[in-house]
Amino acid sequence: MIAPEQKARLTYDNILRLSDDPDVNNVIRFLREREIVHFQRFGECIRLCKEKMDAKNIYLTNPAFDTSKIQPRG
């Protein structure tokens, strides 16, 4: 997921080095900035997914597996 954004940024940087047309450069800069934002959002998404996967599921418990919640009968 992240590699395509990095490759696109590199391509845009190369185009900017070769181009001297201000109109083309403005469009390429916009596209490069968009790829940077996509890269950041993908990173945030991965971080949030990892946090959710590490969190305890409070909505579903299985007493057969979660023995710390079972009170001994006596």
PyMOL commands that set and color helices and strands:
alter all, ss='L'
color gray80, all
select helices_A, chain A and resi 2-18+22-54+67-69
alter helices_A, ss='H'
color red, helices_A
deselect
rebuild
show_as cartoon
